[in-house]
Amino acid sequence: MKCRSSCTGLLLLAVVGSALNVQAYVSNWTASSGLRPDQATTNWTYYGNSPSVTPVFWSNYMVLSTSPNTEVSFFESGPASIDIPTDLTIEFKARFGSRKGNSTAVSPMSVYFGLGGGLGSVLYLGLDDVWLAGGNNIRGVGASVDTDDLFHTYRLQLSGSTVGSAINVFYDNSINPLFTGSLLLDSALNGNVERIGFGDHSWADSGVSKWDYLWHNASCVPINSVPEPTSAALLIAGGAMLLARRNRKDAFKAA
């Protein structure tokens, strides 16, 4: 889609970066790296509207904390760095901390995605409560499971790119969905451009969330794209060969 034409260049940059021990263009973020998503790769941008909401690390996980409902603290990948497929998968491991509000529709802990043109959805986590948005400030389907005693793994899987396409939500690597929602058309909720984000992006609530890792398959560069040194050397050699071939071809055309 939008960024596939630049995937070859990004892949070469990722390979070169791996050889130099630089994290770049990686869709798989882990808190154990000690780096925020926006520090680990240019694919992510951090949004926080107060110095007090700066993310912190504690015991190999990242903490996002907001106090007044007017504060936000979240990470987002925009249309320049993602290319959302019809089988979009987002997986993360996290633990709910606390919240100040008691809204049943929104929460300060969320993972969201937009396909552009108002299509998308939001997964919210509350106290022993997980649910998908049913619209802007509207609660959709959900389930009651532990969210705060331990870190748990959550996975969203989209099946399609039209209104009503199924969104399966899995819990702790179960083979059966915890519940199933559907893709929504709501620009107020999902925006109008491709995006994936997580954290507190709601103005209606505030609180604390703890994040272990998050990955998705919507990047131009495949997940776990930073290879081992041997693989990096092989990829660099292959890339150099392709560039050499292209240069020879261009030179032949110019002759």
N, C-alpha and C positions, 0 to 999 in steps of 0.2 A: 504494500500500500504506500503510505506517504514516504517512509524512510528506507524502503528496500533498495533504492538506487544508491544509497550511501552505505549499505551494509558491508560491501567489500572493503571500503576504506576504513570503516569502523573496526572490522575484524582485524585488518592489518595493524591498526593502532593498538588494539587490545593485545595482539601477539607481541608486538614490540614492547608494549608496556609490561607484559609479563616477564620478558627477558630482562628488563631493567628493574624488576621487583616493584612495579607500580600497579596499583589497582585502578583499572579503568574500564568503562563500558561493561560492567558486570551487573546482571539482574539479581544475583543471589547475595543478599546482604545478611550478615550475622553480627550480632552485638559483641560476640567474643573477640572480634577483630579490634575492638576498642575505637572503631571509627564510626561516626554517624553516616547514614546513607549518602548524604551530600558530600562527605569527605572521602568516601570510598569510591564514588563514581560520579561523573557529571550527569548521569541519567536522572539523578534526584536533586530536588531543590527544597530547602527548608523554609517554612513560613512560620514566624513567631512575631507577635505584635507587642512584646514586652521583654525586657532583659530578664525578668523573673521566670520566664517560661523556657529558658535555654535548656535543651536536653542534657541529662547527666547520666553517667554510667555507674552501675553498682553491681558488684558480684556477677560480672559477665552478662548483664542485661542493661538495656537502655530505659530510662524513665522519662516519660513526658508528663508534665504537671501544669495545670492551669488552675487559678483560684477564682477570680471573678468570671462570670459568664461571658464577659466581653473579651476575654483572652482566648487566643487560638495558638496551637502548637502542632504542626503536622508537616509531613514530607509528601512531595508530589512529583511524579514524572509526567511531563507534558508531551504534546504531539511531536516535538522535534526529536524525542528519544525513544518513543514507543511505537509499536505497530500491532494493534490488538487483533488477534486471530479470532475466528468463530468458536474455537475451543479454548478460550481464555481460561487459564488456571492461576489462581493466586493462593499460595499457602503461607501460613505464618504461625509462629508459636508465641503465645503471649499470656499475660495474666492481668486480670482486671484489678485495679487498686481501690479506687473510691470515686464517688461523684457527689456533687452538692445538690443537684436537682433530682426530681422524681418523675420526669417526663417518661411516658411509655413509648414515645415516638422517636426520640433521639437520645444520644449518649455522647460523652466526651471521648469515648473509645470507639474507633470505627476504622474500617477498611472500605474503600470505595473505588469505583471505576466508571469511566464514561467512554462510550464508543464514538461520540460526536453526534451532533444533531439532536441532543437531548436524551439519547438512549443511555442506559446504565443502571446502576443500583448501588446501595450502601448496606454493608453489614455492620450492625451495632452490637457492642458487648456491654452489658450491665451487670449488676450483682446477680450471679447465677441465672443469667438471662441472655439469650442470643437471638437476634431477629434481623430480618431484611426490611428495608424501607418498603412501604406500600405506596409511596408518593412523598412529596415534600411535606415534612412534619406529619406524616401519616405512618403508623406502624403496620407492617405486613406480617407474614408468617414468621414463626420463631419456635423456640424450645427452651425448656428450663434444664440447664446442666450446670455443673460447677464451673465457675470462671475465675474465682479469686483464691481458692485454697492452694492451687498448684498451677504451674504453667501447662497449658493445653495447646494442642495443634488443631488449627482450623484450616479448611481448604474450600475455596469457592471454585466451582467448575461451570462455565457457561457453555450452553449447547445451542449455538446459533447467533444471529445478529439482527433479528427482527423483534418487534414488540411481542412479548409473550414467550420468547425463547426461555427454556428452563435454566434456572440457576440452582445447582445442587450444592448444599452446604454440608461438609463432612466434619466430624469431630474425632480427634485422637486416632486418625488413620483407619477408621472403620470403613469397611467396604460398602456399607449402606449409608445413604445420606441421612443426616440428622433431620433435615427438612428440605423442601424444594420450593423455591419462589420463581419469579419470572422477570424478564427484562422489561424495564419501564421506560415510557416516553414522558419525560418531565424535565424540562430545561432548568427549572429552578433548583431541582435536586441534583441533576447530573451534569449541568453545564452544556456547552455546545462544541467542545473539542475533545479529542482523545486525551485521557488522563487516568492515572492510577495513583492513589494516595492512601496514607494511613496516619492515625493520630487523632487529635482533637481539632476538627475543622468546623465545629458547631458553635454558633453564638448563643445557643439556648441552654447550654449546660457546661459544667467544668468539673475537673477531677484529675485522677492519676491513673496512668496505664503503664505497664511494663512489657517490653518487647525483647524477645530472644532472637528471632530471625524472620525474614520475609523474602519470598521469591515469587516471580511471575514469569510467564512465557511470552510476554508481549514486547520484548526488546529486539532490536535488529540483530544483536549479538546473542547467541544461545546462552542459556543458563550454564553456570560453571565454565564460562568461556576463557578464564585465565588458566592455561594448562600447566602441567608439570614442566620443569626445565627441558627434559628431553623432547617432549611434544612441542614445546615452544620452538626449539631449535629446528625441528622438522618443518613446522609450519612457516617459520621465517624463511627457511631454504626454499620451500614450495612457493611462498609468496614472491621471493626474489626471482625464481624461475619464471613465474607468470608475468611479472613486470618486465623481465628481460625479453620474453616472447612478444609482449605487447609493444615494447620499444622497437624490436626488430620489424614487427609488422607495420608500425607507423612509419619507420624509416623506408621500408619497401614501397609503401603507398606514396610517400613523398618523392621517391626517385623518378 
